[in-house]
Amino acid sequence: MQKIGWFLGVFFWIHWQAGAQVGGQFVSLEENKPVEENGLSYGYRIKGFRKQEVKNKGELDRYEIVAYVSNQRACDLSIRLTGNETLEQLNQLRRPLLDVECSNATGARLTARNASVRLMEHQISYRYNTRDNAGKVIEQRGTALAGFFLSAGATVETPAFIVIVPVGEKPMIQARLNFR
């Protein structure tokens, strides 16, 4: 059973790496109209809007945007760690599932022009015995990263990110799915 788990972990890691090398094209998105690709649907919604006065630029439109990815597949999207990954491999596995850009964002007032949606981390808890200063055995608890996942039917999203665009313009959002 352990060999099967190891094989699946390696399989998903190789599949994830292949997606990194292929690299998707940016696709224009419309608000509340998700795009489906490879069993994943992704899009964005506007959470808030207001007019904002910006020094030396006048009045601009400020939008709070949430980008999301939903797993429409019948199975979970899961990457299991073996414990032998190098730091470089871990950084590759942590790369974004979806990159989102706002092409007409001004970046005024240190606001965002892009955001990323990532897989959820799978943390496991464990217990171990150690000794305190008096030499008494005590039980400690810890957590370890076991992998990354997105359950079937689940959605992962960014915290709301703020873009400022010229007055009268809607945010022009583009996204690239990094998983193939």
Backbone hydrogen bonds in HBPLUS format (Angstrom, degrees):
<---DONOR---> <-ACCEPTOR-->    atom                        ^
c    i                          cat <-CA-CA->   ^        H-A-AA   ^      H-
h    n   atom  resd res      DA  || num        DHA   H-A  angle D-A-AA Bond
n    s   type  num  typ     dist DA aas  dist angle  dist       angle   num
A0005-GLY N   A0001-MET O   3.12 MM   4  6.46 160.1  2.16 149.6 154.2     1
A0006-TRP N   A0002-GLN O   2.95 MM   4  6.19 156.6  2.00 147.0 153.6     2
A0007-PHE N   A0003-LYS O   2.85 MM   4  6.02 159.1  1.89 146.1 152.1     3
A0008-LEU N   A0004-ILE O   2.87 MM   4  6.13 164.0  1.89 154.2 157.9     4
A0009-GLY N   A0005-GLY O   2.97 MM   4  6.13 156.7  2.02 145.3 151.9     5
A0010-VAL N   A0006-TRP O   2.97 MM   4  6.24 161.4  2.01 152.8 157.1     6
A0011-PHE N   A0007-PHE O   2.80 MM   4  6.00 161.1  1.83 152.8 159.0     7
A0012-PHE N   A0008-LEU O   2.92 MM   4  6.11 169.0  1.93 153.9 155.4     8
A0013-TRP N   A0009-GLY O   2.99 MM   4  6.12 151.5  2.07 142.0 150.7     9
A0014-ILE N   A0010-VAL O   2.88 MM   4  6.10 161.7  1.91 155.9 159.8    10
A0015-HIS N   A0011-PHE O   2.89 MM   4  6.12 161.1  1.92 149.8 155.9    11
A0016-TRP N   A0012-PHE O   2.79 MM   4  5.92 155.2  1.85 145.4 152.2    12
A0017-GLN N   A0013-TRP O   2.90 MM   4  6.14 153.5  1.97 144.9 152.2    13
A0018-ALA N   A0014-ILE O   2.87 MM   4  6.16 155.1  1.94 150.8 157.6    14
A0019-GLY N   A0015-HIS O   3.08 MM   4  6.38 149.7  2.18 142.7 150.6    15
A0020-ALA N   A0016-TRP O   3.10 MM   4  6.45 140.2  2.26 139.4 150.3    16
A0020-ALA N   A0017-GLN O   3.00 MM   3  4.97 121.2  2.36  93.4 108.8    17
A0021-GLN N   A0017-GLN O   3.10 MM   4  6.46 146.8  2.21 148.6 156.8    18
A0022-VAL N   A0018-ALA O   3.01 MM   4  6.23 151.7  2.09 149.0 156.7    19
A0023-GLY N   A0019-GLY O   3.11 MM   4  6.15 175.0  2.11 148.9 150.4    20
A0027-VAL N   A0175-ALA O   2.74 MM 148  5.31 157.8  1.79 146.3 151.7    21
A0175-ALA N   A0027-VAL O   2.87 MM 148  5.31 153.0  1.94 140.9 148.2    22
A0029-LEU N   A0173-ILE O   2.88 MM 144  5.59 170.6  1.89 155.2 153.6    23
A0033-LYS N   A0030-GLU O   3.15 MM   3  5.47 150.2  2.24 137.5 131.1    24
A0032-ASN N   A0044-TYR O   3.11 MM  12  6.11 172.4  2.11 167.5 169.9    25
A0035-VAL N   A0042-TYR O   2.82 MM   7  5.41 161.7  1.85 156.1 155.9    26
A0042-TYR N   A0035-VAL O   2.88 MM   7  5.41 152.1  1.95 148.2 155.6    27
A0037-GLU N   A0040-LEU O   2.78 MM   3  5.35 161.5  1.82 155.7 161.7    28
A0040-LEU N   A0037-GLU O   2.93 MM   3  5.35 162.1  1.96 119.1 125.0    29
A0072-GLN N   A0039-GLY O   2.80 MM  33  5.18 143.9  1.93 154.7 164.8    30
A0041-SER N   A0070-SER O   2.91 MM  29  5.17 160.9  1.95 147.8 153.5    31
A0070-SER N   A0041-SER O   2.69 MM  29  5.17 163.4  1.72 159.0 164.9    32
A0043-GLY N   A0068-TYR O   3.20 MM  25  5.70 152.5  2.28 144.4 150.1    33
A0068-TYR N   A0043-GLY O   3.01 MM  25  5.70 159.7  2.05 149.8 151.3    34
A0045-ARG N   A0066-VAL O   2.97 MM  21  5.53 148.3  2.07 147.8 157.8    35
A0066-VAL N   A0045-ARG O   3.01 MM  21  5.53 165.4  2.03 163.1 167.8    36
A0047-LYS N   A0064-GLU O   2.69 MM  17  5.26 153.3  1.76 149.4 156.7    37
A0064-GLU N   A0048-GLY O   2.89 MM  16  4.89 160.5  1.92 137.0 138.1    38
A0050-ARG N   A0062-ARG O   3.03 MM  12  5.37 145.1  2.16 148.0 156.1    39
A0062-ARG N   A0050-ARG O   2.80 MM  12  5.37 167.6  1.82 171.4 175.4    40
A0052-GLN N   A0060-LEU O   2.74 MM   8  5.26 164.2  1.77 161.8 163.1    41
A0060-LEU N   A0052-GLN O   2.74 MM   8  5.26 164.5  1.77 154.7 159.7    42
A0054-VAL N   A0058-GLY O   2.80 MM   4  5.32 170.6  1.81 147.5 150.7    43
A0057-LYS N   A0054-VAL O   3.07 MM   3  5.43 160.5  2.11 128.5 132.1    44
A0058-GLY N   A0054-VAL O   2.96 MM   4  5.32 126.9  2.24 176.6 161.0    45
A0061-ASP N   A0165-VAL O   2.97 MM 104  5.37 158.9  2.02 166.8 167.3    46
A0165-VAL N   A0061-ASP O   2.88 MM 104  5.37 155.8  1.94 156.3 161.7    47
A0063-TYR N   A0163-VAL O   2.90 MM 100  5.43 171.6  1.91 166.4 168.9    48
A0163-VAL N   A0063-TYR O   2.97 MM 100  5.43 158.7  2.02 153.4 160.3    49
A0065-ILE N   A0161-PHE O   2.85 MM  96  5.36 172.7  1.85 155.0 156.6    50
A0161-PHE N   A0065-ILE O   2.86 MM  96  5.36 160.7  1.90 154.7 155.3    51
A0158-THR N   A0067-ALA O   2.91 MM  91  5.54 155.2  1.97 154.8 161.3    52
A0069-VAL N   A0156-VAL O   2.89 MM  87  5.53 153.5  1.96 160.6 169.4    53
A0156-VAL N   A0069-VAL O   2.93 MM  87  5.53 160.6  1.97 159.9 163.5    54
A0071-ASN N   A0154-ALA O   2.93 MM  83  5.68 163.4  1.95 168.4 172.9    55
A0153-GLY N   A0071-ASN O   2.78 MM  82  5.16 145.1  1.90 145.2 153.9    56
A0077-LEU N   A0150-LEU O   2.88 MM  73  5.03 175.0  1.88 145.8 147.6    57
A0150-LEU N   A0077-LEU O   2.72 MM  73  5.03 136.8  1.90 147.8 156.6    58
A0079-ILE N   A0148-PHE O   2.73 MM  69  5.10 162.6  1.76 162.1 161.5    59
A0148-PHE N   A0079-ILE O   2.82 MM  69  5.10 151.6  1.90 143.2 152.9    60
A0081-LEU N   A0146-ALA O   2.86 MM  65  5.41 171.6  1.87 144.0 141.2    61
A0090-LEU N   A0086-THR O   2.97 MM   4  6.30 158.5  2.02 153.3 159.3    62
A0091-ASN N   A0087-LEU O   2.97 MM   4  6.20 157.4  2.03 148.3 154.0    63
A0092-GLN N   A0088-GLU O   3.05 MM   4  6.33 147.3  2.16 142.5 151.3    64
A0093-LEU N   A0089-GLN O   2.99 MM   4  6.29 151.9  2.07 146.9 154.4    65
A0094-ARG N   A0090-LEU O   2.99 MM   4  6.22 135.3  2.20 143.2 155.4    66
A0095-ARG N   A0092-GLN O   3.28 MM   3  5.40 161.6  2.31 103.6 108.6    67
A0097-LEU N   A0117-VAL O   2.70 MM  20  5.64 144.7  1.82 147.1 159.5    68
A0178-ASN N   A0097-LEU O   2.88 MM  81  5.19 174.1  1.88 143.8 145.6    69
A0098-LEU N   A0117-VAL O   3.09 MM  19  5.03 154.0  2.16 141.8 144.2    70
A0117-VAL N   A0098-LEU O   2.87 MM  19  5.03 159.7  1.91 147.4 153.2    71
A0099-ASP N   A0176-ARG O   2.97 MM  77  5.20 165.2  1.99 148.6 151.8    72
A0176-ARG N   A0099-ASP O   2.84 MM  77  5.20 150.1  1.93 148.0 156.0    73
A0100-VAL N   A0115-ALA O   2.90 MM  15  5.22 164.3  1.93 162.9 158.6    74
A0115-ALA N   A0100-VAL O   2.90 MM  15  5.22 150.4  1.99 142.4 147.9    75
A0101-GLU N   A0174-GLN O   2.80 MM  73  5.26 164.6  1.83 156.2 159.9    76
A0174-GLN N   A0101-GLU O   2.84 MM  73  5.26 160.2  1.88 155.4 161.2    77
A0102-CYS N   A0113-ARG O   2.76 MM  11  5.32 158.4  1.80 164.5 161.7    78
A0105-ALA N   A0102-CYS O   3.40 MM   3  5.54 168.6  2.42 109.5 110.9    79
A0103-SER N   A0172-MET O   2.93 MM  69  5.65 147.0  2.04 169.4 161.8    80
A0106-THR N   A0164-ILE O   2.76 MM  58  5.79 169.7  1.77 177.0 178.8    81
A0111-THR N   A0108-ALA O   3.21 MM   3  5.91 143.3  2.35 116.7 123.7    82
A0112-ALA N   A0162-ILE O   3.00 MM  50  5.83 130.5  2.25 163.8 178.2    83
A0120-MET N   A0149-PHE O   3.14 MM  29  5.42 142.9  2.28 159.5 153.5    84
A0149-PHE N   A0120-MET O   2.88 MM  29  5.42 153.5  1.95 147.2 156.0    85
A0122-HIS N   A0147-GLY O   2.76 MM  25  5.08 168.4  1.77 140.7 137.5    86
A0146-ALA N   A0122-HIS O   2.77 MM  24  5.49 169.5  1.78 171.0 173.9    87
A0124-ILE N   A0144-ALA O   2.91 MM  20  5.46 164.6  1.93 157.6 161.5    88
A0144-ALA N   A0124-ILE O   2.88 MM  20  5.46 149.8  1.97 152.1 162.0    89
A0126-TYR N   A0142-GLY O   2.91 MM  16  5.44 156.7  1.97 147.0 149.5    90
A0142-GLY N   A0126-TYR O   2.95 MM  16  5.44 155.4  2.01 152.5 155.3    91
A0128-TYR N   A0140-GLN O   2.99 MM  12  5.40 156.3  2.05 142.5 148.1    92
A0140-GLN N   A0128-TYR O   2.76 MM  12  5.40 175.4  1.76 170.8 171.2    93
A0130-THR N   A0138-ILE O   2.88 MM   8  5.48 160.5  1.92 160.1 166.7    94
A0138-ILE N   A0130-THR O   2.69 MM   8  5.48 167.8  1.70 160.1 164.4    95
A0132-ASP N   A0136-LYS O   2.94 MM   4  5.57 155.7  2.00 150.4 155.5    96
A0135-GLY N   A0132-ASP O   2.98 MM   3  5.30 161.5  2.01 113.2 118.9    97
A0154-ALA N   A0151-SER O   3.01 MM   3  5.24 162.5  2.04 127.3 129.3    98
A0169-GLU N   A0166-PRO O   3.14 MM   3  5.76 161.6  2.17 138.3 140.1    99
